[in-house]
Amino acid sequence: MKAFVQYFQAVQQGKIRASKSQMKLFEIAGFGMLTLTTKKIDGKFYPVGDEDFTAVIQSEDGFVTVIVDKDGYTKAQSKAVEKEEAIQIFKKLIESGVSEYPKPAIKIWTEDRPTIQNN
């Protein structure tokens, strides 16, 4: 039961944090989809982090701008667009005060995806 309570609390806290990131993306891009609300580390669930970083990744459908926490867990993403548009959304997020994610890959769903904004 304790694991379930921990998971439930992580989801609730993570949803609040990810929703804030989603709204930031929505204000800039006109669209923002909630992605992850929790992260699993060493078998335990934690809410996604409160901090916001941005990057651009390639998906099956095109390029998406993402907002991630300090560990690279994706909290929100734009819809799939052309690379140039994804870079423009990324630049607007930077101008609004969101820092660029400094590592070369982020985590979305169960995958690690390389960041491409500097390619």
N, C-alpha and C positions, 0 to 999 in steps of 0.2 A: 504493500500500500504506500510506503514511503516513497518508492521510486515513482509511482503514479502522481503523488502530490508534488514531488519535485518537478516532474515533467509538466504538469498542469500549470504550476507557478511560472516555470520557464516560458511556456507558451504565452501566458497572459502578459508577462513583462516584455517578452520579445515582440509581441503583436503591437504593443504601445510604441516601442522603439522603431520597429519597421514601418509602422503607419506614418510616423513623423518623416521618415526618409521618403516614403512613397509620396507624401504631400509636397515635399521639396521638389521632387522630380516632376510631379504633376504641374506645379507652378511654372516650371521652366520649359517642359516638353509638351505640356497639354495631355500627357498620359503617363501614368506610373502604375506598375503592377507590383503588388506585394509578392515577395518570393519566400525567403526563409524567415522564421521567427525564432528558431532554436538552433543550437549547434551541439553536437555530441563530442565531448572530449573525455578520453579515458573511461568510456562507458557511462558517463553522466551527462544529463541534459542541462544546458545553460541557455539563457536568453541571448539573442544576438546582442552585440555591443551597442552602446549608446552613441559612439563616435561615428562620423560619416566620412568616407573617402569615396572617390569616384574613379572609374576606369571604363574602357570600352573593350568589349569582347566580341568575337564572331560566334554567331549561333547558326543553326541549320538554315534559318530563314533570312539571315542578313547580319547586321551589326546592331548591338544593343549597348546602351550606356547603362552602367550599373552603379548603385550606391552600396558600399560594403562596410563592414565594421573593421576594426584594427587587425583582425585575424583573417580578413578576406572573405568572410561569409556574406553573401549577397542578401540585402534586405529589400531592395526594390530595383526594378529595371524598366527601361523604356520599351516601347514596342520595337520590333525588328525594322530597321531602316537601312538606307544606303550608308556606306562608311562615312561620307562627308557630313551627312546629317547627324550621325552618332557623335562625330568629333565636335560638331557645333554645340550639341547638347552638353557634352563633356566640358567644353570651354566655358559655357554659360554657368555650369555648376561651379567651376573653378572661380569664375568672376564673382559668384555669390558667396564665396567663402569656404566652399568644400575643398579639401585638399585632395591631390592626386594620390591614389593608392600606390605606395612605393615598391611593392613586390611584383614579380613578373607574372603571377597567376592569382586568380580568385576562385572561390568555391561557390558553385551554383548547383542546387539540388545535390546530386551525388558525384558531381564531376568537378575536376579542376580545369579551368579554362585560362589560357594565356591572355594577358592584356595586350592590346594592339595599338593603343592611342599614340605610341611613340614610333610606330613602324612607318 
